Amino acid sequence: MNTPHALLRWRRWLTLSLLGLCCASTTGLAQAPHRLRIVGGLAGLNQYTRHEEPFWAQELQRLSSGRYSAEIAPQDRAGIRGQEMLALLQQGVLPLGTVILNLAASTAPELGAPDLAGLNPDIAALRKTVGAFRPYLETLLRQRYGIKLLAIYTYPAQVAFCNQAFAGLRGLAGRRVRTSSATQSDFFQALGARATPTAFAEIVYNLRAGSIDCAITGTMSGYTIGLHELTTHVHGMAVNWGLSMFVAHGATWEALPDDLRALLQRELPLLEERIWAESERETGAGLDCNTGSAACGSGRPGRMSLVGTSADDERLRRELFAGTVLPRFILRCGAACAEIWNRTIGPSSGFEARAR
């Protein structure tokens, strides 16, 4: 939490949320006997604004014919650090919420496995990886954390924006590159770049101040914050994506009415698929808008140069992943993670993990 006042405020809000699971609402949408409280993804990004928020704030009540409603807040405006979400859900302090896997991996490293930097260069590869890992993830969350997995979401591709020309991945060696996770830092350190962990909200400031030369962020989120005006070149290869999962505290989930659980188990997979489709569309749209393509549907078009993914980039991606990213992940995660990798993601990706 950011401050003691924020902690107190959110504890009060969350206490009311737990009461709201079993008590009729007396304010707001009074006709709904159950009013859920949700902590969603990141404010300002389309996963939240176009999908999570409308589903919980509007669609749930419509789908349930007024029996159920919800209110939702994005985690980064709720005074909750993404790294805390898993623990708060495990403890039941949060009843339902969205957990960003690479942030949760700071305390539960195996959760970072399906979104390691360099593993999934396109969304087809990402779908294959998630499909291979999902059964294990569902079991892990239930057995170790007492949490119910309800959906897996993805943000658009995370790519490199730079303020000077480069011809491919090798051209980023020696540059100061904004990263947002340990696995991104592993990838760019292996490349010979200087990985500089930086919060999303600080990207623009650090580029203007000259503290970083490049930033890894989403294709459209980079456009939204104006990177097309601060940088000149953008690479087309996905470094990684930004997977998140929507989960429920196990006891809270079991306490929900049967018809509400059935509704959520029917509708959340549809929400999941809409978010994936949006992220695939937005990956391309972000590149279009940053480079000034006529296909950019809204906003002021940029004039960035698109650096295409070359055969050398693809070879280098595989070398960096096999030689550095995967071994460092196994080192952080532990020997058991090598065995888990080799029976889940390993066969589908073609990369074998070796315990040290």
N, C-alpha and C positions, 0 to 999 in steps of 0.2 A: 504494500500500500504506500501511497505517496506521503501521507501525513497521518498523525493520530486522528485528526478530525475526519479524514476520508475513511479510515478504518472504522471509526465509531458509526459513521453514517451508513456504511455498507453492511456492517453487522446488523444494524437496526433494520435495514431494507431486507436483508436475507432472512432474518428472523420472521418478519412479516410474510416473506415468501413461503416459508415452511408452514406457517399457519394457514396461508392461502390455499395450500394443497388439500386441506381437509375441511375448510370452513367456507361458507357462502360469502361471496364478495358483498360488501356493503357500500362500496363507492365505485364510481366509474361505471363500468358495464355490469350493472347490478344484476341483470338477468342471468349472468353466467355463474353457476354454482361453484366452479373451480377456476381460479385465476392463477396461472403459472407465472413464475419469474424466471427469466432467461438472461444469461450473460453471453452475448454473442461475440462475433469476430471483431475485426478492426474497423473503427469508424471511418467513413469517407470512401471506403473501397466498395466496389459493386457487389461483392459477395454479401456484404452486410446491407447496403442501402437498397439494392434491387431484389434481394432474395430473403435473407434471414429476417430482417426487420418486417417486411410486408407479410411474410408467412405467419410470424408469431403475433404481430400487432393487428392484423386484419383477417388473413385467410383462416386461421384456426377457428375463430368464432363463426365464420360463414360455413366452414366445412362441418362444424359440429351443430349447426342450426341453433347457435346461441348458447349451447350448454357449457362451452369452455372458451376461455379467453386467456391472453397472456400479455405481459409487458416485457420488453427487452431493452437492454442497454449494452453498448459496445464495451469490451473490456478495457480499452485504452482510455475511455472517458469515464470509466467507473472507478478509477483509482486502483485498478487491479493489474499487477504485472503479469504478462503472459506466462512467465516461469512459475507463477503461483497457482495457475488454474487447476492443474491436475491434483495438487494436494488439497485445495479447497473443495473440489468435487469428491475426492476420496473421503474426506472428513465429514461430508454432508453439509458443510457451510454453504456451498452452492448446490442447488438441487439439479439444475441442468445448465450446460454451457458448452462453448466451443473452445477446444484446446488446439493451439498451433503446435504441431509435432516437433519442429526444430527448437522451439522454446522449451517445451517439456523435456526435450532430450538433455537439457543441462543437468537434470536430476535423474532422469530415466533414459539413459542413452540409447537403448534398443528402439525407442520410439522414433529415432531419427533415421532408421534403416531405409525406409522406402523413398526418402527424399534426399539422399546423399548427393552432394554436388558432383556433377559429371555422370550420374547414373542414367538419367532419363532425358535424352536430348530432344524429345518431342512428346506430345501428349499421348500418342499411341503406346510408347514405351512406358509412360507413367501409368496408364490404365493397366497394362500387363503386370507391372510391379505391384501395384496396389492390390490387384486380384490375387496375386501369389501370397501376399503378406497378410491380407485381411483376416483369414481364419485364425492365424496365430495371434494377431492383435486383439481380436474379440476375446479369445481365451485368456490372454495375459491380463487384459483390463478387468475381466470378471474375477479371476482367481487371485490376482495380486492386489488389486485396488478396489474391488467391490463396485465396479463401474460397468454400466451397460453401454455398449457401442451402438449408436443409432444411425450414424451417417458419417461419411468421409467426404470432405470438400477439398477443392484445390483452388489456389489463386492462379492467375496467369503466369506465363513463363517469366522467370527472373533472368535478365540479360545484362550485358555490360554496356553502359553509357560512358563515353570518354570525351574529354575536352580537346583531344588532339587526334590526328589521323592514326590509324593502325590497320594493318592488312589482314590480321587474323589473331588467334589466341596468342601466338608467340610474341606478337607485338606489344602485349601487355606486361611483359617482363620488365621489372624495374619501376613500374608505376605504382602509385599509392591507390589502392582499390578499396572502396567502401564495401564491407561485407556485413552480413546480419546473422551469421551463425558460425559455429566451429567448423562445420563441413565446408562452407564457402571459403573460410580462411585457409583450411587445408589445401583446397584446390589451387588457390592463387599463390600461396606460398610455394607450392610445388612448381608452379609455373615460373617462379622467380619474381613475382610481384610482391609488394608490401601490403599485406592484408591489414585493413584499418577498420575494426568493428565500429559501427556508427548507427545510431538510431535512425529510423526512417525520417522522423521529423527534423533531423539535423543534416540531411543530405544537402539541401540547397545552401544552407549557411556554410557548410564546409567546402563546397565547390566554389562558392563566391570568395571565401577566405583563402583559397588555394591550399587547403589542408589535404585535399584528395584530388586525384586526377581522373578517377573513374568511379562509377557507382554501380553496384549490382542491385537492381530492383525490377519490378514488374514493367512490362512494356507500356501498359496504359497508365499505371500509377506514376511512372516516370514522366509521361506526357502531362498528366494532370498537375503535377507539381512544377512543371515548367522546365524539365531537363532539355527539351528541344531548343530552349533559348540559352542554356548554360553549357551544353556539350555539343559536339559536332558529329560524332560517329557512334553508331549503335550496332552491336553484334547480333546476328539472328539466332545464334544457338542458345537454347535454354541451359543455364547453369544448373538450376533446379527450379522448383515450382512454389513451394509454400503450402504443403498439405496441412489440413486441420481436420479434427474429428469432432462431431457433436455427440455428447455423452450425457448420461444421467447417473446420479448417485443411485446405487443399486436398490437400497431400501426405499428411497423416494419413488423410484420407478415402480417397484412392486406395490406400493401403496396407492398408485393412481387407479382410478376406476377402469374396469376392463375395457369399456368401449373407448375410452380416451387412449389407452395403450394401443388398441387395435387401430384406431385412427392414425396415430403417430407412426406406427409400423407400416401402414399403408402409404402415408403421404410423405414421410421423410425421405424414402428412396427416390421419390419423384423430385423433391426439392434438391436432393443430391445431384441428380442427373441434370437439372436445370443449371445448377452452379457449374458443373463441369462443361456443359455446352457454352455457357457464358464465358468461362475462362479460355476455352479454345478460341471462341470468336474474338475475345478481347485481346488475346495474344497477337493475332494478326492485325486487328484494328489499331492497337497501340503502335505497331511498327508503321502502319500506313500513316497515322497522324504525325508521328515524329519525323517521318521522311517527306511529308507533304504530298502523299499519293492522293489522287482524286477519290479513292475509295474511303478516305477519312470522312466519317459521317457528321462530325460536329467539332466545334472549336476552331481555333486558329491553327492552320497546318504549319508544321515545322519544315526545316530545310536540311535535316540531318542526312548524312550518308549512311546507307545500310551496308554493313560489312557481312557478306554472305558466308555461310558455313562451307568451308573447303574440305577436300579429302584430307588435307594435312590437319585441319582442326579436329576432324573426327578421329583420326589416329591418335592425336595428342590427347584428346579427351579420354580415350580408353587407357592410354598409358598413365595419365595422371590419376585416373580412378583406381586402376589396378595396383599401381606402384605406391601411391600415397594415401588417397582418400579412404579406400576400404581398409587398408592396414591400420591407419590411425583410428578409424571408427572401431575396429575390433579391439585395439589397445585400450580405448576409453571404455568400451562396453564390457569387455571381459571374454574369456575363452568360450564360455557357453554361447556367446553371441555368434561365434563362428559356426557352431553346429546349427543354430537357429537359421542363420543366413543360408547355409548350404542345403537346407531342406525347404526353404521358402523362396526367397528372391534369387538365390544363386542359380538354380536350374533355368529360370525364366530369363535371366539377364546374361548368362554365360560367364559370370565372374565368380570364381571360387574364393572363399575366405580361408585363411590359415591362422590358427591360434598361435600366439607367441608364448 
